[in-house]
Amino acid sequence: VTEEAGLTAAHWAVNVGNFDLLHMLVKKHGADVNAIDKEGQTPLHLAASLGSPQMVYQIITELNASLLVLDIADYNASD
């Protein structure tokens, strides 16, 4: 389920800084950790842009998010 900006529940979990919710959404409910919004950004992009290194680390190591997804400006989450 997405809203107007294309944000998924996974994006919203990152936006409010709730990794436990993100983990549950991905592991128990099959949410796509690499889902993109209208800007082509994944939850990992969002965590990086919010300056949340712990969330970035957890998304990569525990949820196996792709580091290769490019947004519409051709940036990946590490750019």
Secondary structure, DSSP 4 states (H G I P E B T S, - for coil): -B-TT--BHHHHHHHTT-HHHHHHHHHHH---TT---TTS--HHHHHHHTT-HHHHHHHHHHH---S----TTS--TT-
